[in-house]
Amino acid sequence: MIRVGFGFDVHRLVEGRELWLGGVNIPHTVGALGHSDADVLLHALCDALLGAAALGDIGQHFPDTDAKWKDADSKRLLAAVVKLLGEKGWSVGNVDCTLILERPKIMPHVPAMRATIAPLLGIGEDAVSIKATTNETMGFVGREEGVAAHAVALIQKAV
C-alpha cells in the first residue's frame, strides 16, 4: 500500500535570525522567523509525511504554544514524525521538495541538505529531491520578506 502527501510552509525573513533550510545553516543576512528554528523545508516535509499517513499536521504535533518546541531544531521534528509513521507501519519511499526564495542561491547547499535529510527519513540520498526557484520578484517572496517550501512525500506500508 502506498500513499502520497503534500506539505507547504512559509516563514517571514527577519534580521537577527539564522537561515536554516533542509537542516543546513545557510549563510545569509536574514533568517526565518518562527517558534522553532523555522526551517521551512523541513516543516513542509513534516506536513507532507503526516498528511500522507492522515496523522494531522505539524501544528498538532509540535504546537507553537508549547515552550518545549521553542527554538527547536527541525531535524528533531522530522525524526519524531518518521518515528510516528514507523509506529503506524509506514516507511518513507521518496520525497520531492521545492524551496521558493529570491536569495541566497540554494543549489550549492543541496548536496548537504540531501545528506542531512536522507538518514532522518531512512532512505538513500537518491530518494531525496530538492529544487529551488525564485518568485520572479513578485509578492512577499519576491520582495525578500519571506521564504516558502512545497514538499511531496510517498510513504509505503507492507500489506
Steps between C-alpha positions, in 0.01 A plus 500: 500500500632845414380851577610847395492815712555867424647764731538875482658746738597865502698717741579869519865600451646732765835632616661338802400141418694218338371357172445125534385317187493124463680456830794712383601844627520721192711818530276799431422849626156396630342187641154349533283604793317226686444327832759233413801553273240575228647256245227543239615203292499254789163634619346448155652152495354417842156608378533293182587188701230558760245570228587182311431297814189708588660592834420872505757773458813639657305748714307218667813309592736792577281800594660844516322544833720230658827635646653154442532585130637854544810532278483124431721352232256398225706186438360382836147568375559305180655208691196493731264496201690212339489311832123555523454372146710195583279428802204495260680263263600760238841561347611777267543419132620831359453876538502791259540854638508848349631810678379840384714803581686771314832476681737340587571246228395159630650252255850507659337382826281225355754216542533580872121519537453163331775348716328639812144401414554149357612330823220670695251344259678163484545523122787557260601843380383396153144496640521860626434766235552867584445774249495877531340784311436869540164674497620727215501800741122475551318495834646467849756242384601721208544797734723273714263528796452123527591151390266218399531127437291225344556130564353177370566170676425142411459259791454125484368226722544128461163332449 
